[in-house]
């Protein structure tokens, strides 16, 4: 509706907010007070009174802790709504990785409700690019052992990983430049173009609940990044492996090798190193330790940073 408001809110129970009542201090609970003097209706300033074991001075508060608790934005045009959908998508792609995964087959109504909430939140993360959001949804189904539901999403994602797509750190070719001369694309907003043409990389948070169990080493105390073009075939491999689809399993592995050898939709050496790491894990799943070792070594040669490359830890574990 034209002129309507779009309010985006998240509930954080780790922080307590008080309007005019002096609370009882708890050492491990930060609290803030609301200051509504000299502000517009619908807005408030936040003043941080206590931050766990550390209290902040009034000067410090005035300088850096005056924030708006609510910022109601009037959405008079579709671009604004698209921008909010984009940033909500980016936020949900990380936020949902902390949700506890519930057993879909449980008779517990609460657990099933939580499962549905997690899935609905995931479906909000498909608006910031053409592929990576859908791969998170596929990872969700994989983690809940719904392999036959994950595979159609993976197939759809593969169909979007085409050569004309834009991807991080790439150098645009003449073909890409000409692409933007099409009148149909000129009329689209930047957000629509991102969703149509951009293939972003996958980001798994530390101890993410959505990352496959086979990749727990990769998120042990750190983030894990992967190009969508390599992760999609790795996830396809895992699904076919568990479904005992031998031919499709090896086809996925072959496609992953091709992505690496051709640097397909990969412009950064660290993402290529990540793809080699995924190949090594897949080979370990098949029991081919020697080939897995070679893949991990190739990964380390591409990215020498011991803190960023999980292949280093993989090699140490193989000794």
C-alpha positions as CSV (number, residue, x, y, z in Angstrom):
1,X,0.0,0.0,0.0
2,X,1.4,3.4,-1.0
3,X,2.5,5.5,2.0
4,X,2.4,2.5,4.4
5,X,5.2,1.8,6.8
6,X,7.6,-1.2,6.7
7,X,8.7,-2.0,10.3
8,X,11.6,-4.5,10.7
9,X,12.2,-5.6,14.3
10,X,14.2,-8.3,16.0
11,X,13.8,-9.3,19.7
12,X,17.0,-9.5,21.7
13,X,16.4,-10.9,25.1
14,X,20.0,-10.4,26.2
15,X,19.5,-6.7,26.7
16,X,16.9,-5.0,29.0
17,X,15.4,-1.6,28.2
18,X,13.7,0.6,30.7
19,X,11.8,3.8,30.2
20,X,11.7,5.6,33.5
21,X,12.3,2.9,36.2
22,X,15.7,2.4,37.7
23,X,16.3,-1.3,37.4
24,X,18.2,-3.7,39.7
25,X,21.6,-4.3,38.3
26,X,22.6,-7.8,37.2
27,X,26.3,-8.2,36.3
28,X,25.8,-10.2,33.2
29,X,22.8,-8.3,31.8
30,X,23.4,-5.0,29.9
31,X,20.6,-2.5,30.2
32,X,19.8,0.8,28.5
33,X,17.3,3.6,29.3
34,X,15.1,5.4,26.9
35,X,15.4,9.2,26.5
36,X,12.4,10.7,24.6
37,X,13.1,14.4,25.2
38,X,13.6,16.5,22.1
39,X,13.0,13.6,19.7
40,X,10.4,13.1,17.0
41,X,7.3,11.0,17.8
42,X,8.1,7.3,17.2
43,X,11.8,7.7,18.0
44,X,13.9,7.5,21.1
45,X,17.5,7.8,22.1
46,X,19.2,4.9,23.9
47,X,21.5,5.5,26.7
48,X,23.7,2.6,27.7
49,X,23.8,2.6,31.5
50,X,25.5,-0.8,32.1
51,X,27.4,-3.1,29.8
52,X,27.8,-6.4,31.7
53,X,30.6,-5.7,34.2
54,X,31.5,-2.3,32.8
55,X,29.6,1.0,33.3
56,X,30.1,3.8,30.8
57,X,30.5,7.4,31.6
58,X,28.0,10.1,30.6
59,X,30.3,11.7,28.1
60,X,30.9,8.3,26.5
61,X,27.2,7.7,26.4
62,X,26.5,11.0,24.7
63,X,29.2,10.5,22.1
64,X,28.6,7.0,20.9
65,X,25.6,5.3,22.4
66,X,22.7,7.5,21.3
67,X,20.9,5.3,18.9
68,X,17.3,5.1,17.6
69,X,15.5,2.1,18.9
70,X,12.9,2.3,16.2
71,X,13.3,3.7,12.7
72,X,10.1,3.6,10.8
73,X,10.6,4.0,7.1
74,X,7.9,5.1,4.8
75,X,8.0,2.9,1.7
76,X,6.6,5.1,-1.1
77,X,8.3,3.2,-3.9
78,X,9.2,-0.3,-4.9
79,X,12.9,0.4,-4.8
80,X,12.8,1.1,-1.1
81,X,10.9,-2.1,-0.5
82,X,13.4,-4.0,-2.6
83,X,16.3,-2.6,-0.7
84,X,14.8,-3.7,2.6
85,X,14.1,-7.2,1.2
86,X,17.8,-7.3,0.1
87,X,19.2,-6.3,3.5
88,X,16.7,-8.6,5.3
89,X,17.9,-11.4,3.1
90,X,21.5,-10.7,3.9
91,X,20.7,-10.6,7.6
92,X,18.6,-13.7,7.6
93,X,21.3,-15.7,5.8
94,X,23.5,-15.3,8.9
95,X,20.9,-15.0,11.7
96,X,19.2,-18.3,10.8
97,X,22.5,-20.2,11.2
98,X,22.1,-20.0,14.9
99,X,18.6,-21.5,15.1
100,X,18.5,-24.9,16.7
101,X,17.5,-27.5,14.1
102,X,14.4,-29.4,15.1
103,X,13.6,-33.0,14.1
104,X,10.9,-32.8,11.4
105,X,9.8,-36.3,12.2
106,X,9.2,-35.5,15.9
107,X,5.7,-35.8,17.3
108,X,6.4,-32.8,19.5
109,X,4.3,-29.9,18.2
110,X,6.7,-27.3,19.6
111,X,9.7,-28.8,17.8
112,X,7.7,-29.0,14.5
113,X,6.7,-25.3,14.9
114,X,10.3,-24.3,15.5
115,X,11.3,-26.3,12.4
116,X,8.7,-24.3,10.4
117,X,9.9,-21.0,11.8
118,X,13.5,-21.8,10.8
119,X,12.4,-22.8,7.3
120,X,10.3,-19.6,6.9
121,X,13.3,-17.5,8.1
122,X,15.5,-19.2,5.5
123,X,13.1,-18.5,2.7
124,X,13.6,-14.8,3.5
125,X,17.3,-15.1,2.6
126,X,16.8,-15.7,-1.2
127,X,16.5,-12.0,-2.2
128,X,20.2,-10.8,-2.2
129,X,21.5,-12.9,-5.2
130,X,20.6,-15.6,-7.7
131,X,22.0,-18.7,-5.9
132,X,23.6,-18.5,-2.4
133,X,20.3,-18.0,-0.6
134,X,18.8,-21.1,-2.2
135,X,21.9,-23.1,-1.3
136,X,21.3,-22.2,2.3
137,X,17.8,-23.6,2.0
138,X,19.2,-26.8,0.4
139,X,21.7,-27.1,3.3
140,X,18.8,-26.9,5.7
141,X,17.1,-29.8,4.0
142,X,20.3,-31.7,3.9
143,X,20.9,-31.2,7.6
144,X,17.4,-32.5,8.4
145,X,18.1,-35.5,6.1
146,X,15.5,-34.5,3.5
147,X,17.9,-35.2,0.6
148,X,15.1,-35.6,-2.0
149,X,13.9,-32.1,-1.1
150,X,17.4,-30.6,-1.3
151,X,18.2,-32.0,-4.7
152,X,15.6,-30.0,-6.8
153,X,16.8,-26.8,-5.1
154,X,20.4,-27.8,-5.9
155,X,19.4,-28.5,-9.5
156,X,17.7,-25.1,-9.7
157,X,20.8,-23.4,-8.3
158,X,23.1,-25.2,-10.8
159,X,20.9,-23.8,-13.6
160,X,21.5,-20.3,-12.3
161,X,25.3,-20.7,-12.3
162,X,25.7,-19.7,-15.9
163,X,28.7,-18.1,-17.5
164,X,27.2,-14.6,-17.9
165,X,26.6,-14.2,-14.2
166,X,28.5,-11.7,-12.1
167,X,30.5,-13.0,-9.1
168,X,32.7,-11.5,-6.4
169,X,36.1,-10.0,-7.4
170,X,35.6,-10.7,-11.1
171,X,36.9,-8.5,-14.0
172,X,34.0,-7.8,-16.2
173,X,34.4,-8.9,-19.8
174,X,33.0,-7.3,-22.9
175,X,30.1,-9.7,-22.8
176,X,29.2,-8.6,-19.3
177,X,29.5,-4.9,-20.4
178,X,27.1,-5.5,-23.3
179,X,24.7,-7.3,-21.1
180,X,23.9,-4.0,-19.3
181,X,23.0,-2.4,-22.6
182,X,19.8,-4.4,-22.9
183,X,16.9,-2.1,-22.4
184,X,15.1,-4.7,-20.3
185,X,18.0,-4.6,-17.8
186,X,18.4,-0.9,-17.8
187,X,14.8,-0.6,-16.5
188,X,15.5,-2.8,-13.5
189,X,16.7,-1.6,-10.1
190,X,20.1,-2.6,-8.8
191,X,18.4,-5.0,-6.3
192,X,16.6,-6.8,-9.1
193,X,19.9,-7.0,-11.1
194,X,21.6,-8.5,-8.1
195,X,19.0,-11.2,-7.7
196,X,19.0,-11.9,-11.5
197,X,22.7,-11.7,-12.3
198,X,24.8,-11.9,-9.2
199,X,26.1,-15.2,-7.7
200,X,27.4,-14.4,-4.3
201,X,29.6,-16.6,-2.2
202,X,28.4,-18.8,0.7
203,X,29.3,-17.7,4.3
204,X,29.0,-20.1,7.2
205,X,29.2,-18.7,10.6
206,X,31.3,-20.2,13.4
207,X,29.6,-23.4,14.5
208,X,26.8,-22.9,12.0
209,X,23.9,-25.3,12.4
210,X,23.4,-25.3,8.6
211,X,26.8,-26.5,7.5
212,X,26.9,-30.2,6.6
213,X,28.3,-32.4,9.3
214,X,31.1,-33.3,7.0
215,X,32.4,-29.7,7.2
216,X,32.4,-29.2,11.0
217,X,36.2,-28.8,10.9
218,X,35.7,-25.8,8.6
219,X,33.6,-23.9,11.1
220,X,35.5,-24.9,14.3
221,X,36.2,-21.5,15.8
222,X,36.1,-19.6,12.5
223,X,34.0,-18.6,9.5
224,X,34.0,-20.6,6.3
225,X,33.6,-19.1,2.9
226,X,32.9,-20.9,-0.4
227,X,32.0,-19.9,-3.9
228,X,28.5,-21.0,-4.8
229,X,29.7,-22.7,-7.9
230,X,31.8,-25.2,-5.9
231,X,29.5,-25.6,-2.9
232,X,26.5,-26.5,-5.1
233,X,28.3,-29.5,-6.5
234,X,29.7,-30.5,-3.2
235,X,26.2,-30.5,-1.7
236,X,24.9,-32.4,-4.7
237,X,27.6,-35.0,-4.1
238,X,26.6,-35.4,-0.5
239,X,22.9,-35.8,-1.2
240,X,23.5,-38.4,-3.9
241,X,26.0,-40.2,-1.7
242,X,23.4,-40.6,1.1
243,X,20.8,-41.7,-1.4
244,X,23.3,-44.2,-2.9
245,X,23.0,-42.7,-6.4
246,X,26.4,-43.8,-7.4
247,X,26.5,-42.4,-10.9
248,X,25.1,-39.0,-9.9
249,X,27.5,-39.0,-7.0
250,X,30.6,-39.3,-9.2
251,X,29.1,-36.9,-11.8
252,X,28.9,-34.2,-9.0
253,X,32.4,-34.9,-8.0
254,X,33.6,-34.6,-11.7
255,X,31.7,-31.3,-12.0
256,X,33.4,-30.0,-8.8
257,X,36.8,-30.8,-10.3
258,X,35.8,-28.9,-13.5
259,X,34.8,-25.9,-11.4
260,X,38.3,-25.9,-9.8
261,X,40.2,-26.5,-13.0
262,X,38.4,-23.8,-14.9
263,X,38.0,-21.4,-12.0
264,X,34.3,-21.3,-12.9
265,X,32.6,-18.3,-11.3
266,X,35.7,-18.0,-9.1
267,X,38.0,-15.0,-9.3
268,X,39.8,-15.2,-6.0
269,X,42.6,-17.7,-5.0
270,X,41.1,-18.1,-1.6
271,X,37.8,-19.3,-3.0
272,X,39.6,-21.7,-5.3
273,X,41.5,-23.0,-2.2
274,X,38.1,-23.4,-0.5
275,X,36.9,-25.4,-3.5
276,X,39.9,-27.7,-3.3
277,X,39.1,-28.2,0.4
278,X,35.6,-29.2,-0.5
279,X,37.0,-31.7,-3.0
280,X,39.3,-33.1,-0.4
281,X,36.4,-33.6,2.0
282,X,34.3,-35.3,-0.7
283,X,37.2,-37.7,-1.5
284,X,37.5,-38.5,2.2
285,X,33.8,-39.4,2.3
286,X,34.5,-41.9,-0.5
287,X,37.5,-43.3,1.4
288,X,40.1,-42.1,-1.1
289,X,42.6,-40.7,1.4
290,X,45.5,-40.2,-0.9
291,X,43.5,-38.2,-3.5
292,X,42.0,-36.2,-0.6
293,X,45.5,-35.4,0.7
294,X,46.5,-34.1,-2.8
295,X,43.4,-31.8,-2.8
296,X,44.2,-30.4,0.6
297,X,47.8,-29.8,-0.4
298,X,46.6,-27.9,-3.5
299,X,44.3,-25.9,-1.3
300,X,47.2,-24.9,1.0
301,X,49.4,-24.0,-2.0
302,X,46.7,-21.6,-3.1
303,X,46.1,-20.1,0.4
304,X,49.0,-20.2,2.8
305,X,47.1,-18.4,5.7
306,X,47.0,-21.1,8.4
307,X,44.2,-19.3,10.3
308,X,41.9,-19.0,7.2
309,X,42.5,-22.3,5.4
310,X,40.9,-25.4,7.1
311,X,42.8,-27.7,4.7
312,X,45.8,-27.1,7.0
313,X,43.9,-28.7,9.9
314,X,42.7,-31.4,7.6
315,X,46.2,-32.4,6.7
316,X,47.3,-32.4,10.3
317,X,44.4,-34.7,11.2
318,X,45.5,-37.1,8.5
319,X,48.9,-37.7,10.0
